[in-house]
Amino acid sequence: MNANLAGTLYKRIIDASNGVSKVKIDLHVHTPASHDFKVLSKCEDDTYVTLLNEALESGIQIIAITDHNTFRGYDHIRRMIESNVPAYKPFSGLLILCGIEITCFSKHLLAIFPDAFSEDAQRAFLRDIGVDESVEGTEDALADNLGPSPLIDKIGEYGGFAILAHADAKHGFLCSLCSKDSGSELSFIGKSLAKIIRNKNLFGVQCNNESKRQNIQSKLKNVDYLRKEAPLAFIKCSDCHGIVYQNEYTGSSGQAIGTVYSVKNCLKYHSTH
């Protein structure tokens, strides 16, 4: 994992805390920039505002905007907050990270970057991994210039870290560990999977199902998957694709923001000298 980014995030968390606190984190959130996000209002900004308000109201403190093969959702939010419109001021209390969900060899990978990741750097990154601007926002924008492990290396070169998105599901890199029938999709097994797992820029695995998490953790104890760096973090994320309207979640997949998340316990030390 990129040590600088990890250190920055941890400092941001503890600086906002007095003593011990539980920080709610959701590192897989979509916006209207993803074509499969359900939008109900003709005013796109209304949907962004509703989404961020749902995060605040549920106590989420850190989110990553991870649209399909595009940074446009994150950039839209950043411009909203920087506009100094009073209605957007409460959102400055959220730590909103710049992320993206990348489709690589039919599988999904999250890349998380600092909140200051510039648009120039975003464009350069997308060019490097082979995402064409004309199909950003769709799952069809295949980042197949690089294999999975070189792609994770590239994420690290740009100052970010990677997470295996919904790793146990059909488009997850670890679906072959969870089911004998992974369908017609390309499966990663053996040495090819081991290379992904051992990559130093891979931070964690998204897996919301507890029994599957235990199954994956057990199988990753295989000597081929052992990591010389820190062990993988197992995290829960909403994979939110919609908002709540009339008490109903509108997304076609994932869950409402604030309903599925990870919790980090943080301890801030105070010096008496």
Secondary structure, 3 states (H helix, E strand, C coil): CCHHHHHHHHHHHHHCCCCEEEEEEEEEECCCCCCCCCCCCCCHHHHHHHHHHHHHHCCEEEEEECCECCCHHHHHHHHHHHCCCHHHHHHHHCEEEEEEEEEECCEEEEEEECCCCCHHHHHHHHHHHCCCHHHCCCCCCECCCCCHHHHHHHHHHCCCEEEECCCCCCCCCCHHHHCCCCCCCCCCCHHHHHHHHCCCCEEEEECCCHHHHHHHHHHCCCHHHCCCCCCCEEECCCCECCCEECCEECCCCCCCCCCCCEEEEEECCCCCC
